[in-house]
Amino acid sequence: MNGSLSNQPSRQETIKIIIRKAEEKDSEKIWTLMEELAVFEKYIDSFAITPEIVKESGFRKNPPDFHCIVADDNDKIA
């Protein structure tokens, strides 16, 4: 063994994550994260939010019911 790990990339990759205010186009992705949290926290049976509710209450309503920031990694959010 030569001391290097074979599953490691041979060159260092640059990761560029941007923290930004969520936009209406993020509604579906935000909803997916909310649904995954409901599964993890074991309240999926009472989870009643839809992507449309996220869109309406967070981005179209004035003032919005919530504010959200996202970590954007090449159009993938977390």
PyMOL Python script that loads the backbone (N, CA, C, O; Angstrom):
from pymol import cmd

cmd.read_pdbstr("""\
ATOM      1  N   MET A   1       0.855  -1.180   0.000  1.00  0.00           N
ATOM      2  CA  MET A   1       0.000   0.000   0.000  1.00  0.00           C
ATOM      3  C   MET A   1       0.896   1.237   0.000  1.00  0.00           C
ATOM      4  O   MET A   1       1.877   1.298   0.742  1.00  0.00           O
ATOM      5  N   ASN A   2       0.564   2.203  -0.820  1.00  0.00           N
ATOM      6  CA  ASN A   2       1.425   3.366  -0.983  1.00  0.00           C
ATOM      7  C   ASN A   2       1.089   4.526  -0.054  1.00  0.00           C
ATOM      8  O   ASN A   2       1.674   5.602  -0.182  1.00  0.00           O
ATOM      9  N   GLY A   3       0.171   4.333   0.867  1.00  0.00           N
ATOM     10  CA  GLY A   3      -0.152   5.383   1.818  1.00  0.00           C
ATOM     11  C   GLY A   3      -1.291   6.291   1.402  1.00  0.00           C
ATOM     12  O   GLY A   3      -1.771   7.084   2.212  1.00  0.00           O
ATOM     13  N   SER A   4      -1.738   6.193   0.151  1.00  0.00           N
ATOM     14  CA  SER A   4      -2.875   7.021  -0.277  1.00  0.00           C
ATOM     15  C   SER A   4      -4.140   6.176  -0.278  1.00  0.00           C
ATOM     16  O   SER A   4      -4.087   4.956  -0.429  1.00  0.00           O
ATOM     17  N   LEU A   5      -5.246   6.823  -0.114  1.00  0.00           N
ATOM     18  CA  LEU A   5      -6.531   6.129  -0.136  1.00  0.00           C
ATOM     19  C   LEU A   5      -7.047   6.114  -1.561  1.00  0.00           C
ATOM     20  O   LEU A   5      -7.146   7.163  -2.197  1.00  0.00           O
ATOM     21  N   SER A   6      -7.376   4.944  -2.065  1.00  0.00           N
ATOM     22  CA  SER A   6      -7.773   4.824  -3.461  1.00  0.00           C
ATOM     23  C   SER A   6      -9.110   5.469  -3.773  1.00  0.00           C
ATOM     24  O   SER A   6      -9.358   5.815  -4.928  1.00  0.00           O
ATOM     25  N   ASN A   7      -9.985   5.646  -2.786  1.00  0.00           N
ATOM     26  CA  ASN A   7     -11.290   6.251  -3.060  1.00  0.00           C
ATOM     27  C   ASN A   7     -11.276   7.776  -2.919  1.00  0.00           C
ATOM     28  O   ASN A   7     -12.313   8.423  -3.067  1.00  0.00           O
ATOM     29  N   GLN A   8     -10.130   8.337  -2.640  1.00  0.00           N
ATOM     30  CA  GLN A   8     -10.001   9.791  -2.535  1.00  0.00           C
ATOM     31  C   GLN A   8      -9.724  10.379  -3.913  1.00  0.00           C
ATOM     32  O   GLN A   8      -8.991   9.781  -4.700  1.00  0.00           O
ATOM     33  N   PRO A   9     -10.305  11.556  -4.223  1.00  0.00           N
ATOM     34  CA  PRO A   9      -9.995  12.175  -5.516  1.00  0.00           C
ATOM     35  C   PRO A   9      -8.522  12.551  -5.592  1.00  0.00           C
ATOM     36  O   PRO A   9      -7.902  12.891  -4.584  1.00  0.00           O
ATOM     37  N   SER A  10      -7.976  12.488  -6.790  1.00  0.00           N
ATOM     38  CA  SER A  10      -6.563  12.780  -6.961  1.00  0.00           C
ATOM     39  C   SER A  10      -6.265  14.272  -6.866  1.00  0.00           C
ATOM     40  O   SER A  10      -5.127  14.660  -6.604  1.00  0.00           O
ATOM     41  N   ARG A  11      -7.267  15.101  -7.072  1.00  0.00           N
ATOM     42  CA  ARG A  11      -7.071  16.538  -6.932  1.00  0.00           C
ATOM     43  C   ARG A  11      -8.163  17.077  -6.003  1.00  0.00           C
ATOM     44  O   ARG A  11      -9.240  16.492  -5.888  1.00  0.00           O
ATOM     45  N   GLN A  12      -7.880  18.157  -5.370  1.00  0.00           N
ATOM     46  CA  GLN A  12      -8.829  18.739  -4.434  1.00  0.00           C
ATOM     47  C   GLN A  12      -9.966  19.407  -5.194  1.00  0.00           C
ATOM     48  O   GLN A  12      -9.728  20.233  -6.075  1.00  0.00           O
ATOM     49  N   GLU A  13     -11.203  19.050  -4.855  1.00  0.00           N
ATOM     50  CA  GLU A  13     -12.373  19.649  -5.492  1.00  0.00           C
ATOM     51  C   GLU A  13     -12.808  20.882  -4.724  1.00  0.00           C
ATOM     52  O   GLU A  13     -12.717  20.926  -3.497  1.00  0.00           O
ATOM     53  N   THR A  14     -13.282  21.883  -5.452  1.00  0.00           N
ATOM     54  CA  THR A  14     -13.784  23.102  -4.832  1.00  0.00           C
ATOM     55  C   THR A  14     -15.291  22.989  -4.675  1.00  0.00           C
ATOM     56  O   THR A  14     -16.012  22.707  -5.633  1.00  0.00           O
ATOM     57  N   ILE A  15     -15.744  23.211  -3.476  1.00  0.00           N
ATOM     58  CA  ILE A  15     -17.175  23.199  -3.196  1.00  0.00           C
ATOM     59  C   ILE A  15     -17.594  24.639  -2.943  1.00  0.00           C
ATOM     60  O   ILE A  15     -17.016  25.321  -2.096  1.00  0.00           O
ATOM     61  N   LYS A  16     -18.595  25.096  -3.675  1.00  0.00           N
ATOM     62  CA  LYS A  16     -19.064  26.466  -3.519  1.00  0.00           C
ATOM     63  C   LYS A  16     -20.521  26.435  -3.080  1.00  0.00           C
ATOM     64  O   LYS A  16     -21.421  26.195  -3.885  1.00  0.00           O
ATOM     65  N   ILE A  17     -20.735  26.675  -1.823  1.00  0.00           N
ATOM     66  CA  ILE A  17     -22.082  26.698  -1.263  1.00  0.00           C
ATOM     67  C   ILE A  17     -22.420  28.145  -0.941  1.00  0.00           C
ATOM     68  O   ILE A  17     -21.647  28.848  -0.289  1.00  0.00           O
ATOM     69  N   ILE A  18     -23.582  28.578  -1.405  1.00  0.00           N
ATOM     70  CA  ILE A  18     -24.031  29.953  -1.183  1.00  0.00           C
ATOM     71  C   ILE A  18     -25.224  29.929  -0.230  1.00  0.00           C
ATOM     72  O   ILE A  18     -26.188  29.196  -0.456  1.00  0.00           O
ATOM     73  N   ILE A  19     -25.160  30.722   0.821  1.00  0.00           N
ATOM     74  CA  ILE A  19     -26.284  30.889   1.734  1.00  0.00           C
ATOM     75  C   ILE A  19     -27.075  32.080   1.216  1.00  0.00           C
ATOM     76  O   ILE A  19     -26.540  33.179   1.067  1.00  0.00           O
ATOM     77  N   ARG A  20     -28.375  31.847   0.942  1.00  0.00           N
ATOM     78  CA  ARG A  20     -29.188  32.922   0.372  1.00  0.00           C
ATOM     79  C   ARG A  20     -30.629  32.813   0.860  1.00  0.00           C
ATOM     80  O   ARG A  20     -31.058  31.786   1.387  1.00  0.00           O
ATOM     81  N   LYS A  21     -31.350  33.899   0.667  1.00  0.00           N
ATOM     82  CA  LYS A  21     -32.778  33.921   0.969  1.00  0.00           C
ATOM     83  C   LYS A  21     -33.496  33.009  -0.029  1.00  0.00           C
ATOM     84  O   LYS A  21     -33.228  33.064  -1.229  1.00  0.00           O
ATOM     85  N   ALA A  22     -34.394  32.184   0.464  1.00  0.00           N
ATOM     86  CA  ALA A  22     -35.145  31.290  -0.414  1.00  0.00           C
ATOM     87  C   ALA A  22     -36.032  32.097  -1.354  1.00  0.00           C
ATOM     88  O   ALA A  22     -36.503  33.184  -1.018  1.00  0.00           O
ATOM     89  N   GLU A  23     -36.244  31.538  -2.532  1.00  0.00           N
ATOM     90  CA  GLU A  23     -37.099  32.150  -3.546  1.00  0.00           C
ATOM     91  C   GLU A  23     -38.246  31.204  -3.857  1.00  0.00           C
ATOM     92  O   GLU A  23     -38.198  30.019  -3.528  1.00  0.00           O
ATOM     93  N   GLU A  24     -39.274  31.741  -4.494  1.00  0.00           N
ATOM     94  CA  GLU A  24     -40.445  30.929  -4.813  1.00  0.00           C
ATOM     95  C   GLU A  24     -40.070  29.667  -5.590  1.00  0.00           C
ATOM     96  O   GLU A  24     -40.688  28.620  -5.394  1.00  0.00           O
ATOM     97  N   LYS A  25     -39.082  29.749  -6.455  1.00  0.00           N
ATOM     98  CA  LYS A  25     -38.654  28.583  -7.235  1.00  0.00           C
ATOM     99  C   LYS A  25     -38.125  27.450  -6.360  1.00  0.00           C
ATOM    100  O   LYS A  25     -38.008  26.317  -6.827  1.00  0.00           O
ATOM    101  N   ASP A  26     -37.801  27.740  -5.092  1.00  0.00           N
ATOM    102  CA  ASP A  26     -37.290  26.734  -4.157  1.00  0.00           C
ATOM    103  C   ASP A  26     -38.405  25.989  -3.422  1.00  0.00           C
ATOM    104  O   ASP A  26     -38.126  25.067  -2.655  1.00  0.00           O
ATOM    105  N   SER A  27     -39.651  26.373  -3.642  1.00  0.00           N
ATOM    106  CA  SER A  27     -40.777  25.837  -2.867  1.00  0.00           C
ATOM    107  C   SER A  27     -40.826  24.315  -2.835  1.00  0.00           C
ATOM    108  O   SER A  27     -40.981  23.720  -1.769  1.00  0.00           O
ATOM    109  N   GLU A  28     -40.698  23.694  -3.977  1.00  0.00           N
ATOM    110  CA  GLU A  28     -40.767  22.227  -4.046  1.00  0.00           C
ATOM    111  C   GLU A  28     -39.638  21.581  -3.250  1.00  0.00           C
ATOM    112  O   GLU A  28     -39.856  20.597  -2.544  1.00  0.00           O
ATOM    113  N   LYS A  29     -38.438  22.131  -3.365  1.00  0.00           N
ATOM    114  CA  LYS A  29     -37.287  21.580  -2.641  1.00  0.00           C
ATOM    115  C   LYS A  29     -37.438  21.798  -1.131  1.00  0.00           C
ATOM    116  O   LYS A  29     -37.091  20.923  -0.338  1.00  0.00           O
ATOM    117  N   ILE A  30     -37.950  22.954  -0.742  1.00  0.00           N
ATOM    118  CA  ILE A  30     -38.190  23.231   0.678  1.00  0.00           C
ATOM    119  C   ILE A  30     -39.216  22.255   1.218  1.00  0.00           C
ATOM    120  O   ILE A  30     -39.043  21.704   2.305  1.00  0.00           O
ATOM    121  N   TRP A  31     -40.288  22.037   0.460  1.00  0.00           N
ATOM    122  CA  TRP A  31     -41.324  21.085   0.877  1.00  0.00           C
ATOM    123  C   TRP A  31     -40.730  19.683   1.043  1.00  0.00           C
ATOM    124  O   TRP A  31     -41.058  18.982   2.001  1.00  0.00           O
ATOM    125  N   THR A  32     -39.868  19.277   0.125  1.00  0.00           N
ATOM    126  CA  THR A  32     -39.245  17.952   0.221  1.00  0.00           C
ATOM    127  C   THR A  32     -38.440  17.828   1.513  1.00  0.00           C
ATOM    128  O   THR A  32     -38.499  16.801   2.189  1.00  0.00           O
ATOM    129  N   LEU A  33     -37.693  18.867   1.854  1.00  0.00           N
ATOM    130  CA  LEU A  33     -36.940  18.853   3.114  1.00  0.00           C
ATOM    131  C   LEU A  33     -37.872  18.783   4.316  1.00  0.00           C
ATOM    132  O   LEU A  33     -37.582  18.084   5.288  1.00  0.00           O
ATOM    133  N   MET A  34     -38.989  19.505   4.256  1.00  0.00           N
ATOM    134  CA  MET A  34     -39.972  19.472   5.343  1.00  0.00           C
ATOM    135  C   MET A  34     -40.567  18.072   5.485  1.00  0.00           C
ATOM    136  O   MET A  34     -40.730  17.571   6.598  1.00  0.00           O
ATOM    137  N   GLU A  35     -40.889  17.450   4.361  1.00  0.00           N
ATOM    138  CA  GLU A  35     -41.455  16.097   4.382  1.00  0.00           C
ATOM    139  C   GLU A  35     -40.446  15.095   4.956  1.00  0.00           C
ATOM    140  O   GLU A  35     -40.811  14.232   5.755  1.00  0.00           O
ATOM    141  N   GLU A  36     -39.188  15.212   4.551  1.00  0.00           N
ATOM    142  CA  GLU A  36     -38.153  14.324   5.083  1.00  0.00           C
ATOM    143  C   GLU A  36     -37.998  14.501   6.589  1.00  0.00           C
ATOM    144  O   GLU A  36     -37.773  13.527   7.307  1.00  0.00           O
ATOM    145  N   LEU A  37     -38.117  15.734   7.071  1.00  0.00           N
ATOM    146  CA  LEU A  37     -38.055  15.982   8.510  1.00  0.00           C
ATOM    147  C   LEU A  37     -39.246  15.339   9.215  1.00  0.00           C
ATOM    148  O   LEU A  37     -39.092  14.762  10.292  1.00  0.00           O
ATOM    149  N   ALA A  38     -40.431  15.435   8.615  1.00  0.00           N
ATOM    150  CA  ALA A  38     -41.625  14.819   9.209  1.00  0.00           C
ATOM    151  C   ALA A  38     -41.456  13.309   9.323  1.00  0.00           C
ATOM    152  O   ALA A  38     -41.875  12.714  10.316  1.00  0.00           O
ATOM    153  N   VAL A  39     -40.854  12.691   8.330  1.00  0.00           N
ATOM    154  CA  VAL A  39     -40.591  11.249   8.395  1.00  0.00           C
ATOM    155  C   VAL A  39     -39.600  10.963   9.517  1.00  0.00           C
ATOM    156  O   VAL A  39     -39.827  10.077  10.341  1.00  0.00           O
ATOM    157  N   PHE A  40     -38.503  11.712   9.547  1.00  0.00           N
ATOM    158  CA  PHE A  40     -37.469  11.503  10.561  1.00  0.00           C
ATOM    159  C   PHE A  40     -38.016  11.687  11.979  1.00  0.00           C
ATOM    160  O   PHE A  40     -37.699  10.910  12.879  1.00  0.00           O
ATOM    161  N   GLU A  41     -38.839  12.721  12.167  1.00  0.00           N
ATOM    162  CA  GLU A  41     -39.384  13.030  13.488  1.00  0.00           C
ATOM    163  C   GLU A  41     -40.644  12.221  13.818  1.00  0.00           C
ATOM    164  O   GLU A  41     -41.231  12.374  14.889  1.00  0.00           O
ATOM    165  N   LYS A  42     -41.047  11.360  12.881  1.00  0.00           N
ATOM    166  CA  LYS A  42     -42.185  10.452  13.067  1.00  0.00           C
ATOM    167  C   LYS A  42     -43.531  11.171  13.225  1.00  0.00           C
ATOM    168  O   LYS A  42     -44.368  10.761  14.029  1.00  0.00           O
ATOM    169  N   TYR A  43     -43.731  12.241  12.455  1.00  0.00           N
ATOM    170  CA  TYR A  43     -45.054  12.872  12.427  1.00  0.00           C
ATOM    171  C   TYR A  43     -45.587  12.971  10.997  1.00  0.00           C
ATOM    172  O   TYR A  43     -46.408  13.837  10.694  1.00  0.00           O
ATOM    173  N   ILE A  44     -45.125  12.091  10.131  1.00  0.00           N
ATOM    174  CA  ILE A  44     -45.556  12.116   8.737  1.00  0.00           C
ATOM    175  C   ILE A  44     -47.061  11.866   8.613  1.00  0.00           C
ATOM    176  O   ILE A  44     -47.686  12.363   7.676  1.00  0.00           O
ATOM    177  N   ASP A  45     -47.649  11.113   9.530  1.00  0.00           N
ATOM    178  CA  ASP A  45     -49.095  10.840   9.469  1.00  0.00           C
ATOM    179  C   ASP A  45     -49.939  12.099   9.646  1.00  0.00           C
ATOM    180  O   ASP A  45     -51.079  12.153   9.185  1.00  0.00           O
ATOM    181  N   SER A  46     -49.389  13.100  10.305  1.00  0.00           N
ATOM    182  CA  SER A  46     -50.137  14.343  10.486  1.00  0.00           C
ATOM    183  C   SER A  46     -49.558  15.492   9.661  1.00  0.00           C
ATOM    184  O   SER A  46     -49.978  16.638   9.825  1.00  0.00           O
ATOM    185  N   PHE A  47     -48.620  15.209   8.798  1.00  0.00           N
ATOM    186  CA  PHE A  47     -47.996  16.213   7.945  1.00  0.00           C
ATOM    187  C   PHE A  47     -48.998  16.629   6.865  1.00  0.00           C
ATOM    188  O   PHE A  47     -49.372  15.816   6.020  1.00  0.00           O
ATOM    189  N   ALA A  48     -49.425  17.874   6.892  1.00  0.00           N
ATOM    190  CA  ALA A  48     -50.491  18.333   5.992  1.00  0.00           C
ATOM    191  C   ALA A  48     -50.055  19.463   5.068  1.00  0.00           C
ATOM    192  O   ALA A  48     -50.896  20.147   4.484  1.00  0.00           O
ATOM    193  N   ILE A  49     -48.772  19.659   4.934  1.00  0.00           N
ATOM    194  CA  ILE A  49     -48.241  20.733   4.092  1.00  0.00           C
ATOM    195  C   ILE A  49     -48.083  20.220   2.663  1.00  0.00           C
ATOM    196  O   ILE A  49     -47.712  19.067   2.442  1.00  0.00           O
ATOM    197  N   THR A  50     -48.366  21.087   1.703  1.00  0.00           N
ATOM    198  CA  THR A  50     -48.164  20.762   0.295  1.00  0.00           C
ATOM    199  C   THR A  50     -47.190  21.782  -0.305  1.00  0.00           C
ATOM    200  O   THR A  50     -46.978  22.847   0.276  1.00  0.00           O
ATOM    201  N   PRO A  51     -46.606  21.470  -1.441  1.00  0.00           N
ATOM    202  CA  PRO A  51     -45.737  22.468  -2.086  1.00  0.00           C
ATOM    203  C   PRO A  51     -46.483  23.776  -2.368  1.00  0.00           C
ATOM    204  O   PRO A  51     -45.893  24.854  -2.293  1.00  0.00           O
ATOM    205  N   GLU A  52     -47.761  23.685  -2.688  1.00  0.00           N
ATOM    206  CA  GLU A  52     -48.554  24.893  -2.955  1.00  0.00           C
ATOM    207  C   GLU A  52     -48.716  25.741  -1.694  1.00  0.00           C
ATOM    208  O   GLU A  52     -48.687  26.970  -1.767  1.00  0.00           O
ATOM    209  N   ILE A  53     -48.884  25.104  -0.554  1.00  0.00           N
ATOM    210  CA  ILE A  53     -48.978  25.844   0.714  1.00  0.00           C
ATOM    211  C   ILE A  53     -47.663  26.574   0.981  1.00  0.00           C
ATOM    212  O   ILE A  53     -47.667  27.735   1.391  1.00  0.00           O
ATOM    213  N   VAL A  54     -46.551  25.901   0.753  1.00  0.00           N
ATOM    214  CA  VAL A  54     -45.234  26.541   0.941  1.00  0.00           C
ATOM    215  C   VAL A  54     -45.132  27.768   0.037  1.00  0.00           C
ATOM    216  O   VAL A  54     -44.715  28.840   0.474  1.00  0.00           O
ATOM    217  N   LYS A  55     -45.513  27.600  -1.209  1.00  0.00           N
ATOM    218  CA  LYS A  55     -45.445  28.698  -2.185  1.00  0.00           C
ATOM    219  C   LYS A  55     -46.325  29.869  -1.765  1.00  0.00           C
ATOM    220  O   LYS A  55     -45.877  31.016  -1.740  1.00  0.00           O
ATOM    221  N   GLU A  56     -47.577  29.573  -1.437  1.00  0.00           N
ATOM    222  CA  GLU A  56     -48.541  30.629  -1.075  1.00  0.00           C
ATOM    223  C   GLU A  56     -48.167  31.339   0.223  1.00  0.00           C
ATOM    224  O   GLU A  56     -48.125  32.568   0.273  1.00  0.00           O
ATOM    225  N   SER A  57     -47.895  30.562   1.274  1.00  0.00           N
ATOM    226  CA  SER A  57     -47.699  31.177   2.589  1.00  0.00           C
ATOM    227  C   SER A  57     -46.307  31.773   2.784  1.00  0.00           C
ATOM    228  O   SER A  57     -46.115  32.637   3.639  1.00  0.00           O
ATOM    229  N   GLY A  58     -45.342  31.315   1.995  1.00  0.00           N
ATOM    230  CA  GLY A  58     -43.984  31.823   2.176  1.00  0.00           C
ATOM    231  C   GLY A  58     -43.517  32.824   1.143  1.00  0.00           C
ATOM    232  O   GLY A  58     -42.585  33.590   1.388  1.00  0.00           O
ATOM    233  N   PHE A  59     -44.170  32.821  -0.031  1.00  0.00           N
ATOM    234  CA  PHE A  59     -43.641  33.666  -1.103  1.00  0.00           C
ATOM    235  C   PHE A  59     -44.669  34.568  -1.762  1.00  0.00           C
ATOM    236  O   PHE A  59     -44.309  35.608  -2.314  1.00  0.00           O
ATOM    237  N   ARG A  60     -45.918  34.201  -1.718  1.00  0.00           N
ATOM    238  CA  ARG A  60     -46.937  35.022  -2.385  1.00  0.00           C
ATOM    239  C   ARG A  60     -47.735  35.881  -1.420  1.00  0.00           C
ATOM    240  O   ARG A  60     -48.312  36.892  -1.821  1.00  0.00           O
ATOM    241  N   LYS A  61     -47.773  35.496  -0.168  1.00  0.00           N
ATOM    242  CA  LYS A  61     -48.520  36.234   0.856  1.00  0.00           C
ATOM    243  C   LYS A  61     -47.680  37.421   1.329  1.00  0.00           C
ATOM    244  O   LYS A  61     -46.457  37.328   1.433  1.00  0.00           O
ATOM    245  N   ASN A  62     -48.361  38.550   1.617  1.00  0.00           N
ATOM    246  CA  ASN A  62     -47.652  39.728   2.097  1.00  0.00           C
ATOM    247  C   ASN A  62     -48.331  40.249   3.354  1.00  0.00           C
ATOM    248  O   ASN A  62     -49.459  40.735   3.270  1.00  0.00           O
ATOM    249  N   PRO A  63     -47.696  40.167   4.506  1.00  0.00           N
ATOM    250  CA  PRO A  63     -46.372  39.609   4.741  1.00  0.00           C
ATOM    251  C   PRO A  63     -46.420  38.075   4.733  1.00  0.00           C
ATOM    252  O   PRO A  63     -47.479  37.489   4.960  1.00  0.00           O
ATOM    253  N   PRO A  64     -45.288  37.430   4.475  1.00  0.00           N
ATOM    254  CA  PRO A  64     -45.264  35.965   4.440  1.00  0.00           C
ATOM    255  C   PRO A  64     -45.420  35.372   5.832  1.00  0.00           C
ATOM    256  O   PRO A  64     -45.110  36.021   6.832  1.00  0.00           O
ATOM    257  N   ASP A  65     -45.901  34.141   5.891  1.00  0.00           N
ATOM    258  CA  ASP A  65     -46.030  33.430   7.166  1.00  0.00           C
ATOM    259  C   ASP A  65     -44.686  32.954   7.697  1.00  0.00           C
ATOM    260  O   ASP A  65     -44.544  32.701   8.894  1.00  0.00           O
ATOM    261  N   PHE A  66     -43.712  32.832   6.823  1.00  0.00           N
ATOM    262  CA  PHE A  66     -42.388  32.400   7.260  1.00  0.00           C
ATOM    263  C   PHE A  66     -41.323  32.981   6.325  1.00  0.00           C
ATOM    264  O   PHE A  66     -41.603  33.399   5.201  1.00  0.00           O
ATOM    265  N   HIS A  67     -40.107  32.988   6.835  1.00  0.00           N
ATOM    266  CA  HIS A  67     -38.932  33.357   6.049  1.00  0.00           C
ATOM    267  C   HIS A  67     -38.014  32.144   6.046  1.00  0.00           C
ATOM    268  O   HIS A  67     -38.012  31.360   6.995  1.00  0.00           O
ATOM    269  N   CYS A  68     -37.250  31.992   5.002  1.00  0.00           N
ATOM    270  CA  CYS A  68     -36.416  30.802   4.871  1.00  0.00           C
ATOM    271  C   CYS A  68     -35.110  31.177   4.180  1.00  0.00           C
ATOM    272  O   CYS A  68     -35.101  31.951   3.223  1.00  0.00           O
ATOM    273  N   ILE A  69     -34.019  30.624   4.672  1.00  0.00           N
ATOM    274  CA  ILE A  69     -32.757  30.729   3.969  1.00  0.00           C
ATOM    275  C   ILE A  69     -32.342  29.313   3.563  1.00  0.00           C
ATOM    276  O   ILE A  69     -32.716  28.333   4.208  1.00  0.00           O
ATOM    277  N   VAL A  70     -31.574  29.226   2.498  1.00  0.00           N
ATOM    278  CA  VAL A  70     -31.139  27.922   2.007  1.00  0.00           C
ATOM    279  C   VAL A  70     -29.638  27.943   1.762  1.00  0.00           C
ATOM    280  O   VAL A  70     -29.042  28.992   1.518  1.00  0.00           O
ATOM    281  N   ALA A  71     -29.051  26.768   1.833  1.00  0.00           N
ATOM    282  CA  ALA A  71     -27.673  26.562   1.408  1.00  0.00           C
ATOM    283  C   ALA A  71     -27.760  26.006  -0.002  1.00  0.00           C
ATOM    284  O   ALA A  71     -28.260  24.900  -0.209  1.00  0.00           O
ATOM    285  N   ASP A  72     -27.281  26.758  -0.959  1.00  0.00           N
ATOM    286  CA  ASP A  72     -27.404  26.403  -2.375  1.00  0.00           C
ATOM    287  C   ASP A  72     -26.068  25.876  -2.884  1.00  0.00           C
ATOM    288  O   ASP A  72     -25.058  26.581  -2.888  1.00  0.00           O
ATOM    289  N   ASP A  73     -26.093  24.622  -3.311  1.00  0.00           N
ATOM    290  CA  ASP A  73     -24.902  23.988  -3.877  1.00  0.00           C
ATOM    291  C   ASP A  73     -25.233  23.557  -5.301  1.00  0.00           C
ATOM    292  O   ASP A  73     -25.652  22.424  -5.540  1.00  0.00           O
ATOM    293  N   ASN A  74     -25.038  24.480  -6.243  1.00  0.00           N
ATOM    294  CA  ASN A  74     -25.298  24.185  -7.641  1.00  0.00           C
ATOM    295  C   ASN A  74     -26.755  23.769  -7.881  1.00  0.00           C
ATOM    296  O   ASN A  74     -27.018  22.757  -8.530  1.00  0.00           O
ATOM    297  N   ASP A  75     -27.680  24.545  -7.361  1.00  0.00           N
ATOM    298  CA  ASP A  75     -29.128  24.308  -7.474  1.00  0.00           C
ATOM    299  C   ASP A  75     -29.642  23.144  -6.627  1.00  0.00           C
ATOM    300  O   ASP A  75     -30.796  22.742  -6.776  1.00  0.00           O
ATOM    301  N   LYS A  76     -28.821  22.607  -5.756  1.00  0.00           N
ATOM    302  CA  LYS A  76     -29.287  21.643  -4.757  1.00  0.00           C
ATOM    303  C   LYS A  76     -29.330  22.408  -3.447  1.00  0.00           C
ATOM    304  O   LYS A  76     -28.366  23.088  -3.097  1.00  0.00           O
ATOM    305  N   ILE A  77     -30.443  22.307  -2.712  1.00  0.00           N
ATOM    306  CA  ILE A  77     -30.513  23.049  -1.461  1.00  0.00           C
ATOM    307  C   ILE A  77     -30.574  22.128  -0.254  1.00  0.00           C
ATOM    308  O   ILE A  77     -30.966  20.964  -0.336  1.00  0.00           O
ATOM    309  N   ALA A  78     -30.170  22.703   0.865  1.00  0.00           N
ATOM    310  CA  ALA A  78     -30.198  21.964   2.122  1.00  0.00           C
ATOM    311  C   ALA A  78     -30.606  22.913   3.235  1.00  0.00           C
ATOM    312  O   ALA A  78     -30.696  22.504   4.393  1.00  0.00           O
TER     313      ALA A  78
END
""", "prot")
cmd.dss("prot")
cmd.show_as("cartoon", "prot")
cmd.util.cbc("prot")
cmd.orient("prot")
